[in-house]
Amino acid sequence: MRDPHLGHFHGHAHAGHWPDDSPGGGRRGLGRLFAHGDLRLVILNFIAERPRHGYDLIRAIEDAVAGAYSPSPGTIYPTLTLLDELGYIAAVEAAEGARKLYAITGEGRAFLAANRAALAALLDRMAEAGRSRSGPPPQIIRALENLKLAVRLRLAGQPVAAGDIDAIAAAIDAAATAVERL
């Protein structure tokens, strides 16, 4: 049975892939891991473990595949919005400040139960991707993604003064120099 909102067939695992230049932040050598709707199922599963916010989900997914895949905030946050609109998750009071914390709903738990076999196959593929992964450690990948996001957010939406542009470039160059010296 197909869920039209999630693009996922109940009880049937899909194979998908994330090209290296995908907006989802896929990594070379990952191969076929996520198909349409699979990442939503993974996110819902992590939220079922405990309430989470977007950045926590990024880290949890990275950790589950030992850094072989790092979803971007541009993938995670719209997915959270969709799951919320579908009634599978709901925002709860966050003790961590401004971050929106999400918890699974009864409808979300029912959806996970209906997709138990697909989820198990997906989690197995994720574990295998983590075991067979080679490349930079997840901490390095996460740090690079954080830097890219910080620069994008700073440059988005409003004009940036020439002095600020020079300061941003100098900070990035300083970080590169520090890494080269290690």
C-alpha positions in Angstrom: 0.0 0.0 0.0 1.4 3.3 -1.0 1.3 6.5 1.2 0.9 9.3 -1.3 2.4 11.9 1.0 5.6 10.0 1.7 6.1 8.2 -1.6 6.7 5.0 0.3 5.1 1.6 0.0 4.1 0.0 3.2 6.2 -3.1 3.8 8.5 -2.6 0.8 11.9 -1.1 1.1 13.2 1.1 -1.7 16.7 1.6 -2.9 17.7 5.1 -3.8 20.8 7.2 -4.1 22.1 10.7 -3.4 24.5 11.9 -6.1 27.6 13.7 -4.8 26.1 17.1 -5.8 22.7 16.5 -4.5 21.0 19.0 -2.2 20.7 16.2 0.4 24.4 16.2 1.0 25.1 12.7 -0.3 28.7 11.3 -0.4 30.6 9.5 -3.1 30.5 5.7 -2.6 27.3 5.7 -0.7 25.5 4.0 -3.5 21.8 3.3 -3.2 20.6 4.1 0.3 17.5 6.4 0.3 14.7 6.5 -2.1 11.9 9.1 -2.2 10.2 8.9 1.3 12.9 6.8 3.0 14.6 9.8 4.7 11.2 10.8 6.1 10.7 7.3 7.5 14.2 7.5 9.1 13.5 10.9 10.6 10.2 9.7 12.0 11.9 6.7 13.5 14.5 8.9 15.3 11.8 11.2 16.6 10.0 8.1 17.9 13.1 7.3 20.0 12.8 10.7 21.8 11.8 14.2 20.9 14.4 15.9 18.6 15.1 19.1 16.8 16.5 19.5 13.3 20.2 19.7 14.1 19.9 16.7 16.4 18.4 14.7 13.6 21.2 15.7 11.2 23.7 14.3 13.8 21.7 11.2 14.5 21.5 10.3 10.8 25.3 11.1 10.3 26.1 8.9 13.3 23.8 6.0 12.0 25.8 5.8 8.8 29.2 6.7 10.3 29.3 10.0 8.3 28.6 8.3 5.0 25.7 10.7 4.5 24.9 14.1 6.0 21.5 15.5 5.3 21.5 19.3 4.8 19.3 21.6 6.9 17.5 22.3 3.6 16.5 18.7 3.5 15.7 18.2 7.2 13.6 21.2 8.0 11.1 20.9 5.1 10.8 17.2 5.9 9.9 18.1 9.5 7.3 20.6 8.2 5.8 17.9 6.0 5.7 15.3 8.8 4.1 17.9 11.1 1.5 18.8 8.4 0.7 15.1 8.0 0.1 14.8 11.7 2.9 12.3 12.2 4.9 14.7 14.5 4.1 17.7 16.6 6.2 20.6 18.0 6.6 20.5 21.7 7.8 23.0 24.2 11.6 23.1 23.8 13.8 23.5 26.9 16.8 24.3 24.7 15.7 27.8 23.7 14.6 28.7 20.3 15.0 25.3 18.6 11.7 23.7 17.8 11.5 20.2 19.3 9.3 17.5 17.7 7.7 14.5 19.2 5.9 11.6 17.4 2.1 11.5 17.5 -0.1 8.4 17.7 -0.7 8.7 13.9 3.1 8.7 13.4 3.5 5.6 15.6 0.8 3.9 13.5 2.6 4.8 10.3 5.9 3.4 11.7 4.2 0.2 12.7 2.7 -0.1 9.2 6.1 0.3 7.7 8.1 -1.8 10.2 9.6 -4.1 7.5 10.6 -1.2 5.2 12.1 0.6 8.2 14.1 -2.5 9.3 15.5 -2.9 5.7 16.4 0.8 5.6 18.1 0.7 9.0 20.1 -2.4 7.8 21.2 -0.5 4.7 22.2 2.5 6.8 24.2 0.3 9.1 25.9 -1.4 6.1 26.8 2.0 4.6 28.4 3.0 7.9 30.4 -0.2 8.1 31.7 0.1 4.5 32.3 3.8 4.6 35.6 5.4 3.8 36.4 9.1 3.9 36.4 11.9 6.3 35.2 11.3 9.9 31.7 12.5 10.6 32.9 15.2 12.9 34.9 16.8 10.0 31.9 16.5 7.6 29.6 18.1 10.2 32.1 20.9 10.9 32.3 21.7 7.1 28.5 21.6 6.8 28.2 24.0 9.8 30.7 26.4 8.2 28.9 26.3 4.8 25.6 27.0 6.5 26.9 29.8 8.6 28.4 31.5 5.5 25.1 31.0 3.5 23.0 32.4 6.3 25.3 35.4 6.8 25.2 36.2 3.1 21.5 35.6 2.5 18.8 38.2 2.4 20.6 41.4 3.2 23.5 43.3 1.8 26.9 42.6 3.3 29.3 45.4 3.8 32.6 45.2 2.0 34.5 45.1 5.4 32.3 42.1 6.5 33.0 40.3 3.2 36.7 40.7 3.8 36.3 39.6 7.4 34.4 36.5 6.4 37.0 35.6 3.7 39.8 36.1 6.3 38.1 33.9 8.8 37.7 31.1 6.2 41.3 31.6 5.1 42.5 31.4 8.7 40.6 28.2 9.3 42.2 26.7 6.1 45.6 27.8 7.3 45.1 26.2 10.7 44.0 22.9 9.2 47.0 22.9 6.9 49.3 23.3 9.9 47.9 20.3 11.8 
